[in-house]
Amino acid sequence: MLSRQLARRVVLRVPRRWSHSPAGLTGLNSVTEEDLAHFAKILPSSSILSTLSPSATPSSELEPFNNDWMDKYHGKSTTVLKPRTTQEVSEIVRWCNQRKIGIVPQGGNTGLVGGGVPIQDELILSLANMAKVRSFDDVSGILVADAGCILQSLTDYLAPHHHIVPLDLGAKGSCQIGGNVSTNAGGLRLLRYGSLHGSVLGLEVVLPDGTVLDQLTSLRKDNTGYDLKQLFIGAEGTLGIVTGVSILAAPAPQASNNVMLALPKFENVQPLYKEVKRQLSEVLSAFEFIDRTVYDLAVKHGQGRALNPQDIEGAECFVLVETSGGNREHDEQKLNSLLESLMLAEEPLINTGVLASSPAQFSALWAIREGLTEAVSKEGKAYKYDISVPLNKFQEVVDKTREHLRSKDLLHENAVKYVVGYGHVGDGNLHLNVVAAAYTPEIEAALEPFVYELVASYRGSISAEHGIGVMKTHALQYSKSPTSIEWMKKIKALFDPNGIMNPGKVLP
Ligand SMILES: Cc1cc2nc3c(=O)[nH]c(=O)nc-3n(C[C@H](O)[C@H](O)[C@H](O)COP(=O)(O)OP(=O)(O)OC[C@H]3O[C@@H](n4cnc5c(N)ncnc54)[C@H](O)[C@@H]3O)c2cc1C
């Protein structure tokens, strides 16, 4: 529950400029005591947290809901509702639509673009009380679950049935499947299992007028016209509230293995990826890039099992390779011969490699990769750019950003401390993190639009997997054409004419 603990931190030192202006929320109303009286007819008192109610909730209890995981975005909501059923969600939404009250759907609040917290005092609708598995069929592998199920709990649920969720990410102890779907989360298994646009089979969604759209089918094939569910995957709560998810779970691999490779220079990553794909072929399930600076931060903050310092002297970056297959001996043999051929090559692509030899070591190597986001957040305030660029540009993006900040005299202890890169090589997804002593207007002005222009110059995407949220609404045009944005706005207006659903997010 690491993310929860961080999310609970009270925020006092953040500059006021991070409270967004009311401009995006024109025409919406605040929750009143009359609204609360209505909600009390729908929900038990234990499902209502409000600083407005007669037995007012202390505002400190609302802080974890109003502040995001990074302590960067801060809302001022007076009211959090925690419905237990789709019917309750529907009744709340119908009332809010009539009263024109903005709603922010909230899952585990681990999102990294400020999408899950209010801009002002919108009502927060938390899915935390909707956390039941509805059904699982171990023949087809189809899992149907409430949107509020925590990703790790679904993983635990499926384990005895020899299946896994086709999605894994560092925030799995807190994020919810509804939040994953709503952000179209990518994560660590995308290379093997593809995106949620493929593995989600159906959704149940409460639309902005309160109507329940039941598309919770569990069919692998269904070509009956427009595939509406796709609109809600990655909509970040702007088109409706996901209340149920049907997803195709994957058979659990019989054997998983991993190896951490240290590379003398970044230029070796691309040839290494080619070689690893060639040798491991069908058992390759992850290929994750970690630059030296962020590796050192992970080690400093005790994430995972560090490699022997002597062995990695001079290493410029690291790659974590995972295999998942049906036969342990066969996979181990493949990994061993890969390592051997890499080490014995005339011009070795790697300095060294550490192969996990037990489940504990396997987890410890993954913990380095999964702990990077947290290590960065312990080091300072991170500006996070989650971008898609060609693989051979990963290091160039990091280096150019660092040089740019240096040229602005912002690269020192009191401003930007580190510029680091890590990410999912197989998906062309780089996490560029600029770690600063504090969030300041100067640093932000130096980074934006610089980073977005750089990404656009490679015809990349300004958001590979974290979404747009409130952070990147103004930058959407770097990755979407005016025609695309116009049609996105038309779709939003069609579903949500009153603009109550997660106002101020995604669209400029
Ligand atoms: C340590 C860490 C590691 C991460 N690693 C990855 C990674 O590898 N890959 C990746 O893609 N992301 C990653 N993320 C970010 C990722 O987007 C989120 O962790 C996750 O997908 C969001 O789920 P959540 O339940 O926390 O949603 P929240 O943060 O609560 O919400 C995110 C957005 O979805 C909306 N939303 C939430 N639930 C619903 C719902 N039921 N219906 C409609 N809208 C809803 C919210 O309004 C908001 O716009 C990471 C985050 C952390 C903190």
The ligand as a Gaussian input file, in Angstrom:
#p B3LYP/6-31G(d) Opt

LIG

0 1
 C        4.173000       3.618000      -8.620000
 C        3.339000       3.820000      -9.857000
 C        3.612000       3.087000     -10.996000
 C        2.838000       3.250000     -12.149000
 N        3.140000       2.513000     -13.231000
 C        2.386000       2.630000     -14.336000
 C        2.665000       1.840000     -15.475000
 O        3.615000       1.070000     -15.525000
 N        1.845000       1.972000     -16.533000
 C        0.774000       2.829000     -16.540000
 O        0.049000       2.894000     -17.532000
 N        0.516000       3.597000     -15.481000
 C        1.277000       3.532000     -14.386000
 N        0.991000       4.315000     -13.316000
 C       -0.104000       5.293000     -13.421000
 C       -1.442000       4.615000     -13.728000
 O       -2.222000       5.380000     -14.606000
 C       -2.275000       4.314000     -12.541000
 O       -1.529000       3.697000     -11.572000
 C       -3.563000       3.477000     -12.754000
 O       -3.890000       3.007000     -14.029000
 C       -4.674000       4.371000     -12.330000
 O       -5.574000       3.614000     -11.607000
 P       -6.284000       4.239000     -10.316000
 O       -7.328000       3.277000      -9.878000
 O       -5.317000       4.655000      -9.300000
 O       -7.018000       5.515000     -10.964000
 P       -7.083000       7.004000     -10.430000
 O       -5.746000       7.577000     -10.257000
 O       -8.008000       7.077000      -9.272000
 O       -7.794000       7.717000     -11.676000
 C       -7.135000       7.861000     -12.891000
 C       -8.125000       8.443000     -13.929000
 O       -9.154000       7.505000     -14.203000
 C      -10.429000       8.023000     -13.802000
 N      -11.130000       6.902000     -13.154000
 C      -10.709000       6.135000     -12.117000
 N      -11.603000       5.164000     -11.870000
 C      -12.618000       5.341000     -12.764000
 C      -13.828000       4.661000     -13.030000
 N      -14.203000       3.588000     -12.321000
 N      -14.634000       5.125000     -14.024000
 C      -14.288000       6.200000     -14.763000
 N      -13.140000       6.875000     -14.559000
 C      -12.320000       6.445000     -13.575000
 C      -10.137000       9.179000     -12.883000
 O      -11.165000      10.147000     -12.933000
 C       -8.829000       9.694000     -13.455000
 O       -9.065000      10.525000     -14.554000
 C        1.752000       4.188000     -12.151000
 C        1.489000       4.914000     -11.003000
 C        2.264000       4.759000      -9.871000
 C        1.949000       5.565000      -8.659000

